[in-house]
Amino acid sequence: MDNVAAVILGGGRGTRLHPLTKPRSKPAVPFGGMYRLIDIPVSNCLHSLLSKIYVVTQFNSASLNRHVSMTYTFDAFRNGFVAILAAEQTIDTSDWLQGTADAVRKNLRHIRPSDPSDILILSGDHIYWMNYQAMLALHRRSRADITIATYPVSLEDASRFGIMKVNDDGRIVEFKEKPESPNEIKNWALSGEVFKSADFDSEGPVVMASMGIYLIRWEAIEQLLAPDTGSDFGKHVIPSAISTHRVFAYPFSGYWEDIGTIKSYYDANLALTDPQPKFGLFDPSSRLFTRPRFLPGASMREVFSKRALICSGSRIEHGAIEHSILGTRTVAKSGIKIIDSVVCGADFFESNESLRENRETGRPDIGIGGDTVIRKAIVDKNARIGYGVRVDPAPDVPDHDGDGYAVRDGVVIIEKDAVIPDGAVIPAR
């Protein structure tokens, strides 16, 4: 795998994940209490013995750049790296990155010196485990110019994806990006029985959707990414390449989630508290790597917990935690109830001096004050929630923005660094 370069795309504005993407890019969004979404594709690369990894960043990239640079450092005796390729203006181009294909096109000159035989293009905001070695083996066995990882979806969900028709040899013969009507692709459907697995189960017909994972032969990439071929892989490059190049599908039927909305993010996080989560974090053969923090174990005094994932550095005095995740350095005072919620924790412990200043100014400490109830919420990092606060959305609460919080898909998001005063009721009644 030394002759394959991986390119992880940092994504655009991520408006559907707002306000989690207000201070950061999508791949830098916290996940699972102690990770970030970018850790998933990087860990997949490392487990697949890929060691030349580029992360292309542009929007709100400071947090992502800092995390990557502090986490993935190779030793001097290993010919590998995880390098940041920040969007830049040059003599040839003065505009910013316009799409997935444009992001790769404008960085080919930085990738070329690593002399890759193939480029693996990945998204930085998907949740899945995949061994890319198997995909590369199929790619080379098929003598493909492009190999696309595909996932079965129902006809009803097809409008969210790029959908393809695949012949008996695995070659892609037609491609439609986000079809508006199932009638456009109903003749491409396959039986769900073909993809029976522990992670995918469908009785009805399915179609093959692009996962946004592309393996492209280097000899073909400059032709495929010529300036007149368009800015996006799904909309422009792939549909036109089908008639001029060998484009094949790599079928995948394991667990895969595209984190595109607050609801998908919320559900994917809480799924980690299942007895046997589909995205397993306890398998020693597929560890999820992240930045080491050297924190003490979680401290809990008289705490009832059920289906909870509580990360290191947390201090919980007294209360109940049910079907929830508490991220690193979460501080929760006596009498709390946290139900069906994702608490992202904090980036630092407050010093004694900072705590004294909080008392003098009437500002809540970082964490969750006593006698507070939090239900169906995402609490972003470094939030200060006072005493006697109630975060409890009604089932029919509409999407809206408040002071330090937002409601999306029936979930309350407490923004990063928000200050919620004592006794606040969110959403406001």
VOGU-3710 file (C-alpha; in Angstrom, 3 decimals, decimal comma):
1> mdnvaavilg> 0,000/0,000/0,000  3,039/2,324/-0,002  2,270/3,339/-3,601  -1,286/4,502/-2,813  -1,970/8,044/-1,595  -5,113/8,752/0,415  -6,824/12,130/0,098  -9,400/12,981/2,782  -11,688/15,876/1,877  -12,471/18,336/4,655
11> ggrgtrlhpl> -15,864/19,322/3,256  -17,658/22,616/2,842  -19,760/24,730/5,181  -21,736/21,843/6,680  -24,842/24,000/7,099  -27,085/21,031/7,966  -24,902/20,347/11,029  -25,140/23,935/12,263  -24,475/25,007/15,036  -21,953/22,167/15,562
21> tkprskpavp> -20,143/23,475/12,460  -20,341/27,110/13,549  -16,803/27,040/15,073  -15,322/24,127/13,074  -15,460/22,055/9,883  -17,531/18,847/9,700  -14,568/16,439/10,086  -13,564/18,265/13,293  -16,968/17,741/14,936  -16,633/15,665/18,160
31> fggmyrlidi> -17,756/12,047/18,024  -18,184/9,307/20,607  -17,116/11,434/23,554  -13,384/11,548/22,842  -12,888/11,429/19,062  -13,473/13,620/16,036  -15,064/12,498/12,781  -11,732/12,854/10,927  -10,305/10,086/13,137  -12,479/7,507/11,340
41> pvsnclhsll> -11,062/7,744/7,782  -7,531/8,256/9,101  -7,838/5,146/11,319  -9,232/3,150/8,375  -6,191/4,213/6,349  -3,731/3,226/9,068  -5,390/-0,179/9,578  -5,204/-0,670/5,787  -1,438/0,057/5,917  -1,847/3,335/4,045
51> skiyvvtqfn> 0,762/5,763/5,302  0,676/8,640/2,777  -2,391/10,583/3,821  -3,399/14,091/2,771  -6,209/16,055/4,442  -7,609/18,832/2,247  -9,069/21,681/4,295  -10,731/24,992/3,538  -13,736/26,069/5,602  -13,385/26,698/9,372
61> saslnrhvsm> -10,230/24,598/9,270  -8,231/25,820/12,311  -9,665/23,220/14,723  -9,232/20,391/12,201  -5,680/21,431/11,331  -4,743/21,602/15,017  -6,221/18,176/15,775  -4,500/16,459/12,840  -1,114/18,046/13,532  -1,268/17,143/17,258
71> tytfdafrng> -2,514/13,582/16,697  -0,875/11,924/13,709  2,905/12,108/13,966  4,999/9,342/12,391  8,451/8,480/13,665  11,617/9,313/11,745  12,147/5,688/10,633  8,839/5,344/8,826  8,115/6,696/5,355  4,669/8,021/6,152
81> fvailaaeqt> 2,748/11,171/7,036  -0,632/12,782/7,543  -0,271/16,148/5,824  -2,617/19,115/5,753  -3,290/20,599/2,307  -4,926/23,925/3,043  -6,835/25,723/0,296  -4,548/28,287/-1,283  -4,445/30,939/-3,957  -1,683/30,552/-6,535
91> idtsdwlqgt> -0,440/32,286/-9,675  -2,615/29,917/-11,721  -5,774/29,977/-9,563  -7,171/32,725/-7,370  -10,510/31,131/-6,427  -11,205/28,725/-3,575  -12,033/25,021/-3,895  -15,331/24,619/-5,757  -16,187/20,948/-5,158  -14,803/17,478/-4,466
101> adavrknlrh> -13,120/17,049/-7,851  -11,801/20,612/-7,828  -10,303/20,027/-4,369  -8,284/17,072/-5,681  -7,441/18,766/-9,007  -5,888/21,815/-7,335  -3,774/19,642/-5,024  -2,364/17,182/-7,578  0,899/19,137/-7,674  1,355/18,506/-3,945
111> irpsdpsdil> 0,472/14,806/-4,236  2,577/14,059/-7,326  5,978/13,988/-5,488  4,851/10,959/-3,445  4,712/9,059/-6,780  1,454/7,149/-6,185  0,116/4,477/-8,520  -3,428/5,190/-7,314  -5,253/7,849/-5,302  -7,867/6,890/-2,714
121> ilsgdhiywm> -10,334/9,753/-2,195  -12,320/9,757/1,045  -14,835/11,905/2,866  -14,002/13,212/6,311  -17,500/12,877/7,800  -18,637/9,250/7,376  -18,833/6,545/10,053  -17,753/3,050/8,989  -14,993/0,469/9,193  -13,432/-0,573/5,887
131> nyqamlalhr> -10,237/-2,322/4,852  -9,178/-0,465/1,717  -6,793/-3,285/0,778  -9,746/-5,373/-0,417  -10,999/-2,462/-2,521  -7,529/-1,995/-4,041  -7,319/-5,718/-4,889  -10,618/-5,533/-6,801  -9,525/-2,285/-8,471  -6,352/-3,856/-9,841
141> rsraditiat> -7,931/-7,202/-10,689  -10,545/-5,378/-12,774  -7,917/-3,146/-14,413  -10,186/-0,269/-13,451  -9,479/3,407/-13,986  -11,961/4,251/-11,228  -13,422/2,040/-8,529  -16,321/3,403/-6,470  -17,329/1,961/-3,101  -21,067/1,309/-3,221
151> ypvsledasr> -23,716/0,736/-0,588  -27,245/-0,673/-1,001  -30,068/1,770/-0,228  -33,815/1,562/-0,666  -35,529/3,268/-3,588  -37,121/5,700/-1,119  -33,672/6,847/0,141  -32,059/7,026/-3,315  -32,617/10,775/-3,721  -29,889/11,441/-1,128
161> fgimkvnddg> -27,143/9,659/-3,094  -25,460/9,121/-6,416  -27,059/5,931/-7,787  -25,509/3,563/-10,318  -26,437/0,665/-12,558  -23,910/-2,166/-12,406  -23,609/-5,020/-14,909  -22,813/-8,652/-14,098  -19,061/-7,985/-14,303  -19,253/-5,232/-11,695
171> rivefkekpe> -18,757/-2,477/-14,232  -20,810/0,698/-13,774  -22,762/1,410/-16,945  -25,048/4,253/-15,817  -24,913/6,839/-13,036  -27,417/9,407/-11,772  -26,647/11,910/-9,032  -29,476/12,275/-6,480  -32,395/11,177/-8,679  -35,557/13,170/-8,018
181> spneiknwal> -37,942/10,248/-8,531  -37,599/6,490/-7,851  -39,094/5,911/-11,315  -35,849/7,162/-12,879  -33,906/4,218/-11,452  -36,471/1,529/-10,661  -35,073/-0,722/-13,413  -31,685/-0,629/-11,666  -33,031/-2,214/-8,475  -31,755/-5,488/-7,016
191> sgevfksadf> -33,259/-7,763/-4,410  -32,400/-6,878/-0,823  -31,733/-10,593/-0,235  -28,438/-10,171/-2,124  -27,048/-8,007/0,683  -28,171/-9,877/3,761  -25,695/-9,215/6,567  -25,603/-8,339/10,244  -25,461/-4,631/9,367  -27,807/-4,456/6,386
201> dsegpvvmas> -31,205/-6,077/6,151  -33,818/-5,156/3,566  -36,662/-7,238/2,215  -37,532/-4,774/-0,555  -35,606/-3,775/-3,673  -32,381/-1,779/-3,305  -30,143/0,246/-5,582  -26,401/0,788/-5,418  -25,402/4,155/-3,970  -22,015/5,829/-4,082
211> mgiylirwea> -20,321/6,121/-0,685  -18,134/8,980/-1,893  -15,078/6,704/-1,788  -13,128/6,652/-5,061  -9,978/4,772/-6,032  -8,467/6,298/-9,179  -5,486/5,140/-11,210  -2,823/7,867/-11,372  -2,367/7,493/-15,143  -6,028/8,375/-15,606
221> ieqllapdtg> -6,482/11,066/-13,007  -5,078/14,048/-14,859  -7,335/13,316/-17,837  -10,332/12,762/-15,567  -9,635/15,974/-13,679  -8,892/18,228/-16,629  -10,216/21,792/-16,093  -13,220/21,210/-18,363  -14,462/18,059/-16,569  -16,354/19,894/-13,819
231> sdfgkhvips> -15,907/20,562/-10,123  -17,652/17,589/-8,482  -17,094/13,839/-8,729  -20,739/12,817/-8,403  -22,242/15,509/-10,620  -19,592/15,800/-13,329  -16,542/13,506/-13,324  -18,127/10,078/-12,708  -21,075/10,398/-15,162  -18,779/11,454/-18,006
241> aisthrvfay> -16,045/8,907/-17,147  -18,427/5,943/-17,542  -18,361/6,290/-21,335  -14,608/6,903/-21,643  -12,959/4,861/-18,856  -13,265/1,574/-17,010  -15,400/2,387/-13,939  -16,191/-0,435/-11,491  -18,146/-0,844/-8,259  -16,794/-2,186/-4,974
251> pfsgywedig> -19,837/-3,479/-3,030  -19,903/-2,811/0,704  -22,692/-3,937/3,047  -21,276/-3,266/6,514  -22,347/-0,431/8,792  -22,007/2,970/7,136  -23,515/6,319/8,092  -23,242/9,622/6,288  -23,265/12,339/8,958  -25,229/14,931/7,035
261> tiksyydanl> -27,821/16,140/9,542  -28,166/16,761/13,272  -30,483/13,744/13,530  -27,991/11,383/11,839  -25,196/12,724/14,070  -27,308/12,374/17,222  -28,483/8,842/16,349  -25,001/7,624/15,357  -23,528/8,821/18,651  -26,199/7,289/20,871
271> altdpqpkfg> -25,968/4,024/18,904  -22,542/3,616/20,526  -24,308/2,934/23,832  -26,037/-0,179/22,431  -24,972/-3,502/23,978  -23,505/-4,558/20,609  -22,997/-1,310/18,647  -22,762/-1,646/14,868  -19,784/0,705/14,881  -17,707/-1,125/17,449
281> lfdpssrlft> -15,087/0,707/19,507  -13,927/-2,228/21,629  -12,485/-4,490/18,919  -8,676/-4,505/19,333  -8,213/-5,162/15,599  -9,986/-1,924/14,643  -9,018/0,688/17,181  -10,125/4,252/16,537  -7,062/6,442/16,927  -7,176/9,969/18,301
291> rprflpgasm> -5,059/12,461/20,216  -3,727/11,100/23,541  -4,752/13,328/26,427  -3,235/11,564/29,488  -6,343/12,069/31,615  -7,381/10,313/34,836  -10,206/7,824/34,837  -13,773/9,013/35,236  -14,732/9,829/38,850  -18,341/9,040/39,817
301> revfskrali> -19,952/9,297/43,267  -23,388/7,784/43,795  -24,243/7,801/40,098  -26,884/5,591/38,515  -26,022/4,842/34,900  -27,775/2,809/32,238  -26,522/2,439/28,658  -23,968/5,173/29,227  -20,553/5,853/27,738  -18,502/7,982/30,150
311> csgsriehga> -15,064/9,166/29,048  -11,856/9,804/30,958  -11,409/12,966/32,975  -15,134/13,175/33,812  -16,325/14,020/37,332  -19,925/13,204/38,186  -20,989/13,928/41,775  -24,460/12,460/42,107  -27,332/11,771/39,728  -28,580/9,598/36,900
321> iehsilgtrt> -27,252/9,067/33,374  -29,323/7,061/30,904  -28,744/6,335/27,212  -26,154/9,096/26,986  -22,520/9,878/26,218  -20,372/12,051/28,467  -17,223/13,252/26,713  -13,766/13,869/28,131  -13,582/16,260/31,107  -17,349/16,402/31,607
331> vaksgikiid> -18,139/17,925/35,014  -21,665/17,397/36,382  -22,719/18,507/39,849  -25,043/16,846/42,356  -28,635/16,097/41,384  -28,226/15,974/37,610  -30,288/13,877/35,215  -28,918/13,310/31,716  -31,150/11,279/29,414  -30,893/10,530/25,676
341> svvcgadffe> -28,124/13,103/25,292  -24,631/13,629/23,921  -22,370/15,775/26,114  -19,124/16,583/24,309  -17,177/17,563/27,438  -14,455/20,199/27,610  -11,063/21,014/26,129  -9,503/21,822/29,513  -9,983/21,700/33,279  -10,691/25,060/34,867
351> sneslrenre> -8,002/26,269/37,290  -8,756/27,303/40,879  -8,237/30,900/39,835  -10,791/30,535/37,050  -13,294/28,932/39,435  -12,883/31,820/41,900  -13,455/34,273/39,047  -16,650/32,395/38,163  -17,909/32,888/41,729  -17,092/36,593/41,665
361> tgrpdigigg> -18,755/37,247/38,299  -21,724/34,901/38,719  -20,662/32,884/35,686  -21,401/29,122/35,753  -18,462/26,750/35,745  -17,699/24,773/32,604  -19,913/21,712/32,816  -23,413/21,020/34,121  -24,689/22,597/37,326  -26,559/20,706/40,037
371> dtvirkaivd> -30,262/19,863/39,951  -30,235/20,169/36,158  -32,190/17,973/33,753  -30,917/17,447/30,214  -32,932/15,319/27,814  -32,631/14,799/24,062  -29,789/17,256/23,690  -26,292/17,706/22,307  -24,099/19,796/24,594  -21,088/21,085/22,678
381> knarigygvr> -17,655/21,605/24,214  -16,890/24,062/27,019  -20,549/24,919/27,589  -21,385/26,491/30,969  -24,772/25,291/32,222  -25,974/26,723/35,537  -27,933/25,213/38,430  -31,555/24,163/38,089  -31,539/24,308/34,282  -34,059/22,274/32,315
391> vdpapdvpdh> -33,256/21,249/28,724  -36,224/19,188/27,571  -37,706/19,692/24,083  -41,364/18,927/23,433  -42,028/16,285/20,736  -43,383/18,864/18,297  -40,880/21,666/18,935  -40,044/23,486/15,665  -36,513/24,208/14,477  -35,316/27,575/15,750
401> dgdgyavrdg> -32,296/29,420/17,174  -32,137/30,761/20,724  -29,607/32,454/22,974  -26,718/29,977/23,103  -28,732/27,084/21,707  -30,569/25,828/18,640  -33,230/23,215/17,971  -32,884/20,910/14,973  -34,878/17,759/14,229  -36,383/17,823/17,744
411> vviiekdavi> -32,911/17,868/19,354  -31,577/20,797/21,406  -27,965/21,766/20,647  -26,215/23,808/23,347  -23,526/25,690/21,430  -19,804/25,544/22,108  -18,767/28,007/24,864  -22,426/28,864/25,528  -23,387/30,279/28,924  -26,787/29,062/30,181
421> pdgavipar> -27,785/30,872/33,392  -29,245/29,293/36,533  -32,868/28,262/36,246  -33,065/28,558/32,442  -35,682/26,506/30,592  -34,683/25,416/27,065  -36,428/25,615/24,700  -38,169/28,661/26,136  -41,829/27,948/26,805
//
